[in-house]
């Protein structure tokens, strides 16, 4: 078990607390979701385009769709995982994982392999090998990596190390995850790449 600091939190007020509903089955779950949305629109005046459903598996999407149709709630479904499978979004998620826990070697290696860093594979292999041999994280090797990888690769690793350190400090001072994501998107160049695609 890896112990690490936990900073993730919400800036919502107490009256915006999450509610928990234990459904009997998928049909009951779909009905409950549709009824809650109907209540938000009719009773609380929430605009339909301000409501989203994030479902845990594709199998439940049909149940939710049928429940919304029964309640005559108009909707648009995006069933494909196209957005989350975009390299830029995956890279953002790895950044957030590394910020939350810099000991996460998998996240760090994915970032080094991403287009944002473009480090040579032999240097990445050397880092991983050294971390395994010394029984430490890649994060802990960053500042001394010039001893075993080329200077250019060390500079890229150090740049990533400083980025993550800076964003960790920001997140400690302001735990708003949405704001942190915005910062990472802008400062890492990911937003620019996403905009070019669109």
N, C-alpha and C positions, 0 to 999 in steps of 0.2 A: 504494500500500500504506500502510495506516495503522498506525503503530507505537503500541503501548500496553502498559502493564504487565500482566503475566499473574499472577493470584493464585490461580486455581482449583486446588484440590488436594483430597486425600482424607485422612481421619483414620484410615483402615484400617491395620492392621499389615502387615508384609511377608508374613506367612503367609496373608494374605487377598488376595494379588495376583490381578489379572485373568489369565485364561488366554485364549489365542488358538487358534482352530481353523479351519483352511482347508478348507472343505467342497468336495467334488467337484461337487455340484449341490444344488438345493433339498431333494431327498429325503434326501440324505446329511446335510444340515444339520438337517432335522427329526428324523431318527433320532438324531443326536448329542445334540440338545437333550433329547429324551425319555430317552435313556440317562443323561445327566448328572443329570436330575431324579430318575430312579429310584434312582440311586446316592446322591443327597443324602438321600432319604427312607429307604432301606433300610440304608445303611451309616453315614450320619452322623447319623441320627435327626432330621433337619430336618422340621418340620411342613409339610405341603403348603400350608397357608395363608400360609406365610412365603416362598413362592416365586412369582416373577412372571416373565413373558416379555415383553420389549419388542421387538416385531418392526418392521423397517424399512419394510415395505410390506404392503398388504392382500393382495397376491397370495400371500405365503408363509403366511398364516394357515391356509389349508386344509391345507397340507403339515404344519404343526406340529400341527394338530388331529388329522389322521390318524395321525401318529406317536405322539401321546399315547394315542389310543384303542388302538393296537396293543400298547402297553405296559400297557394297563389302568390308566392314570393318570387319576384324576378331575380335572376342571378346569372352570373357567368362563371364557368368553371375552367380552371387551368390545370388539367390533369397531368400534363407532362412535367417531368422534372428538369425541363430545359433551363430554367432560371438558376436553380441550385446547382446544376451540373456545369454551369459556365466556369471556366478556369479562374476568372477574376473573383467570382463569389466564393469558390472553394479556397482561393488564396486568402481572401478576407477572413474566412472562418479559421484558417490556420493561424493568421495573425492574432485573432482574438484568443485562440487557444494558447498561443505562446505568451501573450500578455497576461493571461490569467495564471498560467503556470509555465514559466520559462524552462523548467526541467523536462518539459514534454518534448523529448527527442524527435518523436514522429512529426510533430508540427514544425519543429525547426528544420528537419530534413526536407519536408515538403516545401517550405519557404525557400530554402537554398536551391531546390530544383525548379522553382517557379520562374516565370519570365521576368519577375521583378529583380531577381538576383543573378540568374544565369551563371552560376558557379560551375567550374569544370567538374565532371563526375569523379575523376580520380582524386581531386581534393576533398570532395564530399565523402568518398569512401575512406580516405585517410582520417578525416575527422571522426567518422563513425567508429573506425577501427581503434583510434586512440582513446575515444570516450569509453568504449567497451573494455579496453585493456586497463585503463585507469579507474574503471567503475565510477564514472562521473557523467554528468550531462554535457552535451555540446555547448550549452550556455556557459558552463564553467570553464570551457577551454578557449572561449572567444578571444580573450585578451592575450593569451600566450600562443595562439595558433600560428604566429609567424615563425615559430620554431620548426614546424613540420609541414606547412603548406606554402606555396608561392605568395609573394607579397601582394599581388593583385587580388588573389582569392582571400587572403587575410583581410585586406582593406574592405572587401565586400561583406565579409563576415562581421567585421567590426562595425560597419555601417548599420547592418541589421541589428546587431547587439545594442547600439546606441538608440536606434529607432524604438525597439521594444522597451528599453529602459525608460525612455522619455514618455512613451504611452502608458507604461505602468505607473509612473509618477502622476500623470494626468488622471488616470483612472482612480488612483487613491484619493486625489483631491476632489474629483467629481465622478462619482460612480455611475453616471448616466451612460448606459451601454449604447444607446442610439447616438449620442454625441461622440462617443469614442469611435464608433463605426464610421461616422462621417469623417472624422479626423484621419483615420487610417485610409479610407478610400481616397481622400484628397492628397495626403502626403506621400502615399506609396505609389501613386500614378495609376491605381486601379480604376478610379473614376474616369479618367481620361480615356483609358482603353475601352471601358464599357460604352462611353459616349461615341467613340469611333465606330463601334460595332453597330450602334443604332443609327 
